[in-house]
Amino acid sequence: MLTVKLVLVLWLQSFFLKFDKDPFHNLASSSLFPRNYYFKEEFMKICVIEDEELLAKALCKGLANLNYEAEYFLDGEEGSRQLENITHGYDLAIIDLMLPKMSGLEICQNIRAKKINLPVLILSARDSVHDKTNLLQNGADDYLTKPFSFEELAARIQALLRRPRASLLIELKMGNLSLETNNHIVSYKNVGILLSAKEFDLLEYFVRHPRQTITREQLLSDLWKLDLSSNVIEAHIKNLRKKIKKTAHQEILETVWGSGYRLNDDFK
């Protein structure tokens, strides 16, 4: 594995030598990437999960020069946790197959099980038909073998992002409660429930984490990213409970004293 990593680092360094000090600047502005084709009027956000930090930084730099917003994580467990965080709003994930703590295959299986349907591009030095087929059957949308050209990577990203957003409709269900994540519609037995944007985020967060006790600290970190009083959480939780109970006539959340909140397992 160390030898493979060394080969990949040498490949990356040799790739840099083809350009000036900013290796992706000329690439992004070249005729290979016409501005109206690869550049976006609105930034699209890409999550890179790659344990070789030199490669991860280079990928993010190249993507930034193509007007994508990109950030990287160095182990599979942390990367998977960030993909599950709905507030990040990732449009695509680029994931290395061989990662510490959780493999790229396990990440695909994990996010698909939680009905997270963003496009996933896997990077790997493995090139067997079995490996590619296995990944595509377990949640990956595309597969690129290392070493690769940045031109090909960018073209594959653009092709994946060309997928109509409507095709990514995800409906989450808990008993008779239904959430349509792309248009923020909530209903119980086909009766609509009007929630604020933050109340919807809270409900979706809990539904995506069944049988888990969620602390106030987790909610503040993942949904607000601000240092706010816990009273803010309690106010939104209270409103969410009230609105769901008004239609469903039962409690959607239960308080775990001293810990936080979790979904009511008896909710139907």
C-alpha positions as CSV (number, residue, x, y, z in Angstrom):
1,M,0.0,0.0,0.0
2,L,2.9,2.4,0.8
3,T,4.4,1.7,-2.6
4,V,1.1,2.4,-4.3
5,K,0.8,5.7,-2.4
6,L,4.4,6.7,-3.3
7,V,3.7,6.0,-7.0
8,L,0.6,8.1,-6.8
9,V,2.4,11.0,-5.1
10,L,5.1,10.9,-7.8
11,W,2.5,10.9,-10.5
12,L,0.8,13.9,-8.9
13,Q,4.1,15.8,-8.7
14,S,5.0,15.0,-12.3
15,F,1.5,16.2,-13.3
16,F,2.2,19.5,-11.6
17,L,5.4,20.0,-13.6
18,K,3.3,20.3,-16.8
19,F,2.0,23.6,-15.6
20,D,3.3,26.8,-14.0
21,K,3.5,27.3,-10.2
22,D,-0.3,27.2,-10.1
23,P,-0.8,23.9,-11.9
24,F,-4.5,24.1,-12.4
25,H,-4.8,27.7,-13.4
26,N,-3.7,27.2,-17.0
27,L,-5.8,24.0,-17.2
28,A,-9.0,25.8,-16.0
29,S,-8.5,28.7,-18.4
30,S,-7.6,26.5,-21.4
31,S,-9.8,25.7,-24.4
32,L,-10.3,22.2,-22.9
33,F,-12.6,23.9,-20.4
34,P,-14.8,26.6,-22.0
35,R,-16.1,28.9,-19.3
36,N,-19.8,28.3,-20.2
37,Y,-19.4,24.6,-20.0
38,Y,-17.5,23.8,-16.8
39,F,-17.8,27.0,-14.8
40,K,-20.9,27.6,-12.8
41,E,-22.8,30.8,-12.2
42,E,-23.6,29.3,-8.7
43,F,-21.0,27.5,-6.8
44,M,-21.6,23.8,-6.5
45,K,-20.2,22.0,-3.5
46,I,-18.1,18.9,-3.7
47,C,-16.9,16.7,-0.8
48,V,-13.5,15.0,-1.4
49,I,-12.7,12.0,0.9
50,E,-9.1,11.1,0.3
51,D,-6.5,10.0,2.9
52,E,-3.5,11.2,0.8
53,E,-3.5,14.8,1.8
54,L,-1.3,16.0,-1.0
55,L,-3.7,14.6,-3.6
56,A,-6.8,15.8,-1.6
57,K,-5.4,19.4,-1.5
58,A,-4.5,19.3,-5.2
59,L,-8.0,18.1,-6.1
60,C,-9.7,20.8,-4.1
61,K,-7.4,23.4,-5.6
62,G,-8.2,22.2,-9.1
63,L,-11.9,22.2,-8.4
64,A,-11.8,25.7,-6.9
65,N,-10.2,26.9,-10.1
66,L,-13.1,25.4,-12.0
67,N,-15.4,27.4,-9.7
68,Y,-16.5,24.6,-7.5
69,E,-16.6,24.8,-3.8
70,A,-14.6,21.9,-2.4
71,E,-13.5,20.6,0.9
72,Y,-11.7,17.4,1.9
73,F,-11.6,14.9,4.8
74,L,-8.8,12.4,5.4
75,D,-10.7,9.3,6.8
76,G,-13.8,7.5,5.8
77,E,-15.6,7.7,9.1
78,E,-15.3,11.5,9.3
79,G,-16.1,11.8,5.6
80,S,-19.2,9.7,5.9
81,R,-20.4,11.7,8.9
82,Q,-20.0,14.9,6.9
83,L,-22.0,13.6,4.0
84,E,-24.8,12.6,6.4
85,N,-24.9,16.2,7.6
86,I,-27.7,17.6,5.5
87,T,-26.8,21.2,6.2
88,H,-23.5,20.9,4.2
89,G,-25.6,20.7,1.0
90,Y,-23.0,18.7,-1.1
91,D,-23.8,18.3,-4.8
92,L,-21.3,15.5,-5.4
93,A,-18.8,13.4,-3.5
94,I,-15.4,12.2,-4.7
95,I,-14.3,9.2,-2.6
96,D,-11.1,7.2,-2.5
97,L,-11.8,3.4,-2.3
98,M,-9.1,2.5,0.3
99,L,-9.6,4.8,3.3
100,P,-8.8,4.5,7.1
101,K,-11.7,3.7,9.4
102,M,-14.3,3.2,6.7
103,S,-13.7,2.2,3.0
104,G,-15.2,4.0,0.0
105,L,-17.5,1.0,-0.5
106,E,-18.8,1.2,3.1
107,I,-19.4,4.9,2.7
108,C,-21.5,4.3,-0.4
109,Q,-23.5,1.6,1.3
110,N,-24.0,3.8,4.4
111,I,-25.2,6.9,2.7
112,R,-27.5,4.9,0.3
113,A,-29.0,3.1,3.3
114,K,-29.8,6.5,4.7
115,K,-31.4,7.6,1.4
116,I,-28.7,10.2,0.7
117,N,-28.7,10.2,-3.1
118,L,-26.0,12.7,-4.2
119,P,-23.7,11.5,-7.1
120,V,-20.6,9.6,-5.9
121,L,-17.4,9.2,-7.9
122,I,-15.0,6.6,-6.6
123,L,-11.2,6.9,-7.1
124,S,-9.0,3.8,-6.9
125,A,-5.8,2.2,-8.1
126,R,-7.8,-1.0,-8.5
127,D,-9.0,-1.5,-12.0
128,S,-10.6,-5.0,-12.1
129,V,-14.0,-5.5,-13.6
130,H,-15.1,-7.1,-10.3
131,D,-14.1,-4.1,-8.2
132,K,-15.9,-1.6,-10.6
133,T,-19.0,-3.7,-10.8
134,N,-19.2,-4.2,-7.1
135,L,-19.0,-0.5,-6.4
136,L,-21.5,0.5,-9.0
137,Q,-23.9,-2.1,-7.6
138,N,-23.4,-0.7,-4.1
139,G,-24.1,3.0,-4.6
140,A,-21.3,4.5,-6.7
141,D,-22.3,6.4,-9.8
142,D,-18.9,6.4,-11.5
143,Y,-15.4,5.0,-11.1
144,L,-12.1,6.5,-12.1
145,T,-8.8,4.6,-11.9
146,K,-5.6,6.2,-10.6
147,P,-3.5,7.6,-12.0
148,F,-6.0,9.8,-14.0
149,S,-5.9,13.1,-15.9
150,F,-7.6,16.1,-14.3
151,E,-9.3,16.7,-17.6
152,E,-11.1,13.4,-17.4
153,L,-12.0,13.9,-13.8
154,A,-13.5,17.3,-14.5
155,A,-15.5,15.9,-17.5
156,R,-16.9,13.1,-15.3
157,I,-17.9,15.5,-12.6
158,Q,-19.7,17.7,-15.1
159,A,-21.5,14.7,-16.5
160,L,-22.6,13.6,-13.0
161,L,-23.8,17.1,-12.1
162,R,-25.8,17.3,-15.4
163,R,-28.3,14.8,-13.9
164,P,-31.6,16.6,-13.4
165,R,-32.2,17.6,-9.8
166,A,-35.8,16.1,-10.0
167,S,-34.3,12.7,-10.4
168,L,-32.8,13.1,-6.9
169,L,-36.2,13.2,-5.2
170,I,-36.0,11.5,-1.9
171,E,-39.0,10.6,0.2
172,L,-38.2,9.8,3.8
173,K,-40.9,8.0,5.8
174,M,-41.5,7.3,9.5
175,G,-44.7,5.4,9.9
176,N,-47.4,7.5,8.2
177,L,-45.2,10.6,8.2
178,S,-43.6,11.5,4.9
179,L,-40.9,14.0,4.0
180,E,-40.0,15.1,0.5
181,T,-36.5,16.4,0.9
182,N,-36.1,18.4,-2.3
183,N,-39.2,20.5,-1.9
184,H,-39.6,20.5,1.9
185,I,-43.1,19.0,1.9
186,V,-44.2,17.1,5.1
187,S,-47.4,15.2,5.3
188,Y,-49.1,12.7,7.7
189,K,-51.6,10.3,6.0
190,N,-51.5,12.7,3.0
191,V,-52.5,15.7,5.2
192,G,-49.9,18.5,4.8
193,I,-48.0,19.9,7.8
194,L,-46.5,23.4,7.3
195,L,-43.0,23.6,8.9
196,S,-40.4,26.4,8.9
197,A,-37.1,25.7,7.1
198,K,-35.3,25.1,10.4
199,E,-38.1,22.9,11.7
200,F,-37.9,20.8,8.5
201,D,-34.1,20.5,8.9
202,L,-34.6,19.3,12.5
203,L,-37.2,16.7,11.5
204,E,-35.1,15.4,8.6
205,Y,-32.1,15.2,10.9
206,F,-34.0,13.0,13.4
207,V,-35.5,10.8,10.7
208,R,-32.1,10.2,9.2
209,H,-30.8,9.2,12.6
210,P,-33.4,6.7,14.0
211,R,-32.9,5.0,17.3
212,Q,-30.1,7.6,18.2
213,T,-30.1,10.1,21.0
214,I,-29.2,13.4,19.5
215,T,-27.6,15.9,21.9
216,R,-28.2,19.6,21.9
217,E,-24.6,20.1,21.1
218,Q,-24.9,18.0,18.0
219,L,-27.9,19.9,16.8
220,L,-26.2,23.3,17.4
221,S,-23.0,22.1,15.6
222,D,-24.7,20.4,12.6
223,L,-27.8,22.6,12.0
224,W,-26.8,26.0,13.2
225,K,-23.0,26.1,13.3
226,L,-23.2,28.9,15.8
227,D,-22.6,29.3,19.5
228,L,-26.2,29.8,20.5
229,S,-28.2,29.2,23.7
230,S,-29.8,25.8,24.1
231,N,-33.0,27.7,24.5
232,V,-33.0,28.1,20.7
233,I,-33.0,24.4,20.2
234,E,-35.8,23.9,22.8
235,A,-37.9,26.5,21.1
236,H,-37.7,24.9,17.7
237,I,-38.2,21.4,19.2
238,K,-41.3,22.6,21.0
239,N,-42.8,24.1,17.8
240,L,-41.9,21.0,15.8
241,R,-43.6,18.7,18.4
242,K,-46.7,20.9,18.5
243,K,-47.2,21.0,14.7
244,I,-46.7,17.3,14.3
245,K,-49.0,16.4,17.2
246,K,-51.7,18.7,15.9
247,T,-52.1,16.5,12.8
248,A,-50.8,13.1,14.0
249,H,-52.2,13.2,17.5
250,Q,-49.0,11.6,18.9
251,E,-45.5,12.7,19.9
252,I,-42.8,12.6,17.2
253,L,-39.9,13.2,19.7
254,E,-39.1,12.1,23.2
255,T,-36.7,13.7,25.6
256,V,-33.8,11.7,27.0
257,W,-33.2,13.5,30.2
258,G,-29.6,14.7,30.6
259,S,-28.8,13.7,27.0
260,G,-31.0,15.1,24.3
261,Y,-33.8,14.0,22.1
262,R,-34.7,11.0,19.9
263,L,-37.5,9.8,17.6
264,N,-40.4,8.2,19.4
265,D,-40.1,4.5,18.4
266,D,-43.9,4.1,18.9
267,F,-44.8,6.8,16.3
268,K,-47.1,5.4,13.7
